[in-house]
Amino acid sequence: MTNPTLATLLAHRSIRRFTDQKLTPEEITTLVTAAQHAPTSTFSQQYSILSVTDPAKLAALGDLTGHHWLEQAGHYFIFLVDQYRNQELAPKTITTATNLHSTDKLLAGIFDATIATEAVVTAGESLGLGSTIMGSILNDVPRLIQLFELPELTFPVLGLAIGHPAEQPEHKPRLPQKLMHFENTYHPVTAADPQVVAYDALLKRYYQQRTTNQREETFTHHLATELSRDPQQRAGILAALQQQGFLQE
């Protein structure tokens, strides 16, 4: 079963090398329009999008994320939780503190921003663009908030480098569906599960055979490496959330 939309989704790969061609204003408007038509919790549209075009701010993002290749992208977006706008728009006769500062509204804004990000990725790929979603903007949230002058009740969720691809990486194999798609009841798995062992072997071959950045790697080893990272690298996220007015209930 296939159609153009499925073909676009199944052809996804992250792009980190771009041509020097910048996105046109029309392309940017089209991508933002695609984001706006994504689902949004309670139709409250609890997110905003920042376009970063200032070379100095792009360089600062390169420092902050550790990925200076983002400066060469055709465009850079940051997707934000935004309850500040709804606070300003809501009638002053109602009490907004309990709701807008709540964990529930924080999560709703995160959902909205994340879904919008994926809509832009898919829309971009349908136009022949490539992109990489970047959670590394959270490496230094206080600095990011200061850099972009984010008011209370806003919070950065994801960055997106998007542009015209200058590479075509191989597809990275995903987990077998039986390890992540269950019916009615959650099914625990262990590293000894034959499907996990087979997936480790498949991913090892992928890393050995791909055209760039070849290395010895399996999925379970990758997980161990990720979980061994210093948790203090992003230890300021909770404090930054509270500083921005969230998690107040």
C-alpha positions as CSV (number, residue, x, y, z in Angstrom):
1,M,0.0,0.0,0.0
2,T,1.5,3.3,-1.0
3,N,0.6,6.9,-2.2
4,P,2.7,10.1,-2.5
5,T,2.2,11.0,1.2
6,L,3.3,7.6,2.4
7,A,6.2,7.7,0.0
8,T,7.4,11.0,1.4
9,L,7.1,9.8,5.0
10,L,8.9,6.5,4.4
11,A,11.7,8.3,2.5
12,H,12.6,10.5,5.5
13,R,16.2,10.8,6.5
14,S,17.9,13.6,8.5
15,I,19.9,16.1,6.4
16,R,22.9,17.9,7.9
17,R,24.6,19.2,4.8
18,F,22.9,21.8,2.7
19,T,23.5,23.7,-0.5
20,D,24.1,27.5,-0.1
21,Q,20.6,28.2,-1.5
22,K,18.4,30.0,1.0
23,L,14.7,29.4,1.2
24,T,12.5,32.0,-0.5
25,P,10.0,34.0,1.4
26,E,7.3,32.0,-0.4
27,E,8.8,28.7,0.7
28,I,9.0,29.9,4.3
29,T,5.4,31.1,4.3
30,T,4.3,27.7,2.8
31,L,6.1,25.8,5.5
32,V,4.6,28.0,8.3
33,T,1.2,27.5,6.7
34,A,1.6,23.8,6.8
35,A,2.5,24.0,10.5
36,Q,-0.6,26.1,11.1
37,H,-2.8,23.4,9.6
38,A,-1.5,20.6,11.9
39,P,-3.7,19.4,14.8
40,T,-3.6,21.6,17.9
41,S,-4.9,20.8,21.4
42,T,-8.3,22.3,22.1
43,F,-7.7,24.5,19.1
44,S,-5.8,26.8,21.4
45,Q,-2.8,27.0,19.1
46,Q,-0.4,27.0,22.0
47,Y,2.8,27.5,20.1
48,S,4.8,30.0,18.1
49,I,7.6,29.7,15.5
50,L,10.7,31.8,15.4
51,S,12.7,32.2,12.2
52,V,16.3,32.8,12.9
53,T,18.0,34.8,10.2
54,D,20.5,36.9,12.1
55,P,24.0,35.5,11.4
56,A,25.2,36.3,14.9
57,K,22.3,34.5,16.5
58,L,22.8,31.5,14.1
59,A,26.4,31.4,15.2
60,A,25.3,31.5,18.8
61,L,23.0,28.6,18.1
62,G,25.9,26.8,16.6
63,D,27.9,27.3,19.8
64,L,25.0,26.3,22.0
65,T,24.1,23.1,20.1
66,G,27.6,22.2,19.2
67,H,26.5,21.9,15.5
68,H,27.7,24.8,13.5
69,W,26.5,23.1,10.3
70,L,23.1,24.6,11.1
71,E,24.4,28.0,10.0
72,Q,24.6,26.7,6.4
73,A,20.9,25.6,6.3
74,G,18.5,27.3,4.0
75,H,16.5,28.4,7.0
76,Y,16.3,27.8,10.7
77,F,13.1,27.6,12.8
78,I,12.7,27.4,16.6
79,F,9.3,26.0,17.8
80,L,8.1,27.3,21.1
81,V,5.4,26.5,23.7
82,D,3.5,29.8,23.8
83,Q,0.9,30.3,26.5
84,Y,1.9,34.0,26.8
85,R,-0.1,35.0,23.7
86,N,-3.2,33.2,25.1
87,Q,-2.7,35.0,28.4
88,E,-2.7,38.3,26.7
89,L,-5.7,37.5,24.5
90,A,-7.9,36.0,27.2
91,P,-10.5,38.3,28.8
92,K,-9.1,39.9,31.9
93,T,-12.2,39.0,33.8
94,I,-11.1,35.4,34.1
95,T,-8.4,33.8,36.2
96,T,-5.7,32.4,33.9
97,A,-3.0,31.6,36.5
98,T,-4.1,28.2,37.4
99,N,-4.6,27.0,33.9
100,L,-1.9,28.6,31.8
101,H,0.8,27.9,34.4
102,S,-0.1,24.3,34.8
103,T,1.6,21.1,33.7
104,D,-1.4,20.3,31.6
105,K,-1.0,23.5,29.5
106,L,2.8,23.1,29.3
107,L,2.3,19.6,27.8
108,A,-0.4,20.9,25.5
109,G,2.0,23.5,24.2
110,I,4.7,20.9,23.8
111,F,2.3,18.7,21.8
112,D,1.3,21.6,19.6
113,A,4.9,22.7,18.9
114,T,6.1,19.1,18.2
115,I,3.2,18.3,15.9
116,A,3.8,21.6,14.0
117,T,7.5,20.7,13.7
118,E,6.8,17.4,12.1
119,A,4.3,19.1,9.7
120,V,7.0,21.4,8.5
121,V,9.4,18.5,8.1
122,T,6.9,16.5,6.0
123,A,5.8,19.6,4.0
124,G,9.5,20.4,3.3
125,E,10.3,16.9,2.1
126,S,7.3,17.1,-0.2
127,L,8.9,20.2,-1.8
128,G,12.3,18.5,-2.2
129,L,13.8,20.0,1.0
130,G,15.6,18.2,3.8
131,S,15.9,18.9,7.5
132,T,17.1,17.9,10.9
133,I,15.0,18.3,14.1
134,M,17.3,19.6,16.9
135,G,16.7,19.0,20.5
136,S,20.2,20.2,21.3
137,I,18.8,23.8,21.5
138,L,18.0,22.7,25.1
139,N,21.7,22.4,26.0
140,D,21.6,25.9,27.6
141,V,18.0,27.0,27.9
142,P,18.6,30.1,30.0
143,R,21.0,31.4,27.3
144,L,18.5,30.6,24.6
145,I,15.7,32.4,26.5
146,Q,18.0,35.5,26.8
147,L,19.2,35.3,23.2
148,F,15.7,35.4,21.8
149,E,14.1,37.5,24.6
150,L,11.4,34.9,25.3
151,P,8.7,36.2,27.7
152,E,7.1,34.3,30.5
153,L,4.8,31.3,29.5
154,T,7.0,30.6,26.5
155,F,9.6,27.9,26.2
156,P,11.8,26.5,23.4
157,V,11.0,22.9,22.4
158,L,12.8,22.1,19.1
159,G,15.0,23.7,16.5
160,L,14.7,22.8,12.8
161,A,17.5,23.3,10.2
162,I,15.9,23.0,6.8
163,G,17.1,23.6,3.2
164,H,18.1,22.1,0.0
165,P,20.0,18.8,0.6
166,A,23.7,18.5,-0.4
167,E,23.7,14.8,0.7
168,Q,21.5,11.7,0.5
169,P,22.2,9.5,3.5
170,E,21.2,5.9,3.6
171,H,18.0,5.0,5.4
172,K,18.7,4.0,9.1
173,P,16.8,0.8,10.0
174,R,14.1,1.2,12.6
175,L,13.1,-1.1,15.4
176,P,11.0,-4.2,14.5
177,Q,7.4,-3.3,15.0
178,K,6.8,-6.1,17.4
179,L,9.2,-4.3,19.8
180,M,7.2,-1.0,19.8
181,H,3.7,-1.8,18.6
182,F,1.5,-3.7,21.0
183,E,-2.1,-4.7,21.2
184,N,-4.1,-4.0,24.3
185,T,-1.2,-4.7,26.7
186,Y,2.3,-3.4,27.0
187,H,4.9,-6.1,26.3
188,P,8.3,-5.7,28.0
189,V,11.4,-6.7,26.1
190,T,15.0,-7.5,27.1
191,A,18.3,-7.2,25.4
192,A,18.3,-11.0,25.1
193,D,15.1,-11.0,23.0
194,P,15.9,-12.6,19.6
195,Q,14.4,-9.6,17.7
196,V,16.6,-7.2,19.7
197,V,19.7,-9.3,18.9
198,A,18.7,-9.4,15.2
199,Y,18.1,-5.6,15.2
200,D,21.5,-5.0,16.8
201,A,23.1,-7.1,14.0
202,L,21.2,-5.2,11.3
203,L,22.2,-1.8,12.7
204,K,25.8,-2.9,13.0
205,R,25.9,-3.8,9.3
206,Y,24.2,-0.4,8.5
207,Y,26.9,1.6,10.4
208,Q,29.7,-0.5,8.8
209,Q,28.4,-0.1,5.3
210,R,27.1,3.4,5.1
211,T,29.1,5.9,3.0
212,T,30.0,8.4,5.7
213,N,30.9,8.1,9.4
214,Q,31.3,4.4,9.4
215,R,31.7,2.9,12.9
216,E,31.1,-0.2,15.1
217,E,27.7,0.4,16.6
218,T,24.6,-1.5,17.7
219,F,21.3,-0.2,19.1
220,T,21.9,-1.4,22.6
221,H,25.4,0.1,22.6
222,H,24.0,3.3,21.3
223,L,21.5,3.4,24.2
224,A,24.2,2.7,26.7
225,T,26.2,5.6,25.3
226,E,23.3,8.0,25.4
227,L,22.4,7.1,28.9
228,S,26.0,7.5,30.0
229,R,26.0,11.2,29.1
230,D,26.4,13.7,31.9
231,P,22.9,14.5,33.0
232,Q,24.1,17.9,34.3
233,Q,24.5,19.1,30.7
234,R,20.8,19.9,30.6
235,A,20.2,20.1,34.4
236,G,18.8,23.6,34.1
237,I,15.7,22.7,32.2
238,L,13.4,22.3,35.2
239,A,14.5,25.6,36.8
240,A,14.1,27.4,33.4
241,L,10.6,26.0,33.0
242,Q,9.6,27.3,36.5
243,Q,11.3,30.6,35.8
244,Q,9.1,30.9,32.6
245,G,6.0,30.4,34.8
246,F,5.3,26.8,34.2
247,L,4.7,23.9,36.6
248,Q,3.2,26.3,39.2
249,E,0.2,24.3,40.3
